[in-house]
Amino acid sequence: LQWLRDWADTPALLADIARQQGLTRLTLTETGLCAEASLPQHGGSVFHRPLVHPLATDNPRIRQQMVTAVWLHQLTGQVDWNAGNLAFVADPADPERPVLVLFDNDLAFGRALMHPEDALNNQRQQKPGPRVRAPWSPLHGTRLPDVIPADLAEALLGLNDRQMLACGAAGLITLPEFRALQSRLRHIQQHVRQLRDQGGWLRTEADWLAAETTQRLGLHDLPGQAEAVASDTPQPPGVKIDAERLREIESGSLMRALAVGQAVARRHPAQDHFPVVLDTDAVVQAVRHARRQAQVMKT
């Protein structure tokens, strides 16, 4: 970054990188690089597109954290599980280790959510879910995962009413809300036992990277899934898209939906329905190449 600040041709280099990345502008600030992405709408106005870092779906830690978050939301009845309510940040103790942060969790502990999948009939899925009623249409639910960290599975099977009351349920939620929590836990424990018999308990990084796990997480053939989703979404801005396929994916697995969406963004950058994926490694390589070239010219 210091070299970029001192180099006279930095604006031209950043403009080239921005074009390669599908960005509107890439500028150098006091804290680092700032990227902007936008597309002109009809009438000349401009809207900014989300800019995201690639989701490393082949990272066992990311897989485990995303799946653990789903189990947490299933237990608490959190019904706003979407891409805007999570982020990965660097662990202060280990900057190379991504840590999942969850926020905006106030839509939880609903008294009518008797089953973890009761929020599946939502605006992300046009076809009604198996256990839901029409008034639940605004909710963002997800299905029970097909894998679980082994230590979390053991903890959930050992969880009981007394422990839930001791950890803060008493006095913070109403009796009907607690009854719903009890019901969700019973369904979760039943599903966890089934996963134990089906080999869905994962203990090691090798387990999380296994081909069978990739299949269970829906992360196989991402290019093919991306092509199917891209064919449903027209390119012109302002056109209503047919996103039923993507909504179905989101209801099954947000991690899979994020991965498919990013695959679409990479393969079809003109699709304005998806975020722009910032390839940080490519940016670093471009800057290093320009730096080497500048040193050669200087010598």
Protein Blocks (a to p, Z undefined) as FASTA:
>chain_A
ZZmmmpmklmmmmmmmmmmnopabdcddfkbccdddddddehhiacdddddddddfkbmk
lmmmmmmmmmmmmmnopabbcfklgccdddfklmklccdddehilbghiaklmbfklmmm
cckbmbacfkbcfklmmpccddddfbdcfklmmmmmmpcfklmmmnomgopacfklmmmm
mmmmmmmmmmmmmmmmnopacfbfklmmpmklmmmnopghklmmmmmmmmmpcfbghiac
dfklmmmmmmmomklmmmmmmmmmmmmmmlmkbccdddfklmmmmmmmmmmmmmmmmZZ
